[in-house]
Amino acid sequence: MRSNRSYKRGISIACIATILSSTLLCTPQWAFADEALDIYAKMPNSAASKNLIADAGSGVDDRNQFKLSADSLDLIGRLNLQPKFDRYKALSEQLAGYRGQPPSIEKLALHQDVGDARHELAQTILKLNLEVDYVLAVIDGEQNKFNEVLTEMVAKRDKSVWLSTVLSQWSNGILWATSSSFSIGTAYNPQMAIPEGIIGILAGVIPTALALRSLRQMNGEKRELLGYPNMLAPVFERGHDEEAFYPTSVWNWLNQVPAKSKEAKTRRQMLIDKWKKSNYVWDEKKANAEVHLAALTGTLGKKREMTIALLQNRQAMLTDLRTEVVQLKRALLELINSVD
C-alpha cells in the first residue's frame, strides 16, 4: 500500500512539473507578462470609453492611457469589440493580483486565459485589417488600369499639340519671310505687291488655324471603353450591391459620422460634397449630369467615349476614397498596439 501511495504521489508531482515546464516553455514573454499586464490594466473601462466617444469635441480623455484616438474608441464600440476588451482587461487585472507570488496552477490558468483573450482580439483586428487591405488592393488595381489608358491618351495629346505648335511657328516664319522678300521687289515691279499680299494673308491665317487646332487638341482624343462598375459606384448608390465591393466593416466605416466631426455627415457624404465642390461631379440640375456620373462610376452598361478630363477626375476621386479607407487602417493599428 505504501509503495502504491508513493507511486501515485510521484505521478502527481511529475504531472505538475510537466504542466509548469510546458507552460513556461510555451510562454516566451513570461518574464515580461506582469509588467505588460500592469500597463494594460490602465486601459479605460467601458464607461470611460463610452464617455469619450460621446464627447466628440474633447479629443482623447486623460483616462485613455494608450492615447487612442476618438475614431479608434468609436470603432471599438461599433464593431462590438468592447466585450472582448473588457474580458481581456478583467483577466489581466486578476492576473496582476498574483504578481510577486510563486507559480501556481491558478496563476498559470489565468495567464493562459489572458493569452487566449489577447489572441482572440488580435485575430479579430487582423481580420478587419485584411478586409481593409482587400479594398485598397481593388482600388489600386482600378487606378493602375485607368492610369495605363490615361497615360497613353495624354502622350498622344501632347505629341499632337507639340506638332501643331511647331508647324504654326515654322509656317509663320517661312510665310512672313517669303512675303517680305516680295515686298523688296515692289520698288522695281509694283505687280509683286499682289503675291506679297496673298502670302501675307496666308502667314496670318495658317498659323492661326494651327493654333486653334492646338487648343482643340488640348482636350485629347476620345476613346471608347466598355463601362463596368468601379469602386465609386456603391458610394453613389448606383444600384449595385455594396457588399460585392466592400466588406461590411469598411462599408460601415464609410457610412459613419467621424467621432470628432462637428457636422452630422458620414464620411461618404463628406466625400461626395468634396467632389461636387471640385467639380468632379456635376450638379444634378446640369444637363447630362446623370450620364456624366454614370460614366464616372462605370454604370452605363455600354461603351462610352472617355475623355482625359473624365479619367483624371475618376483617378482623383479614387485617390480620395483610398485616403478615407486608409484612416480605418490607422485606427486598427492603434487597437492592435493596445493589446500587443
Secondary structure, 3 states (H helix, E strand, C coil): CHHHHHHHHHHHHHHHHHHHHHHHHCCCCHHHHHHHHHHHCCCCCHHHHHHHHHCCCCCCCCCCCCCCCHHHHHHHHHCCCHHHHHHHHHHHHHHHCCCCCCCCHHHHHHHHHHHHHHHHHHHHHHHHHHHHHHHHHHHHHHHHHHHHHHHHHHHHHHHHHHHHHHHHHHHHHHHHHHHHHHHHHCCCCHHHHHHHHHHHHHHHHHHHHHHHHHHHHCCCCCEEEECCCCCCCHHHCCCCCHHHCCCHHHHHHHCCCCCCCCCCCCHHHHHHHHHHHCCCCCCCCCCCHHHHHHHHHCCCCCEEEECHHHHHHHHHHHHHHHHHHHHHHHHHHHHHHHCC
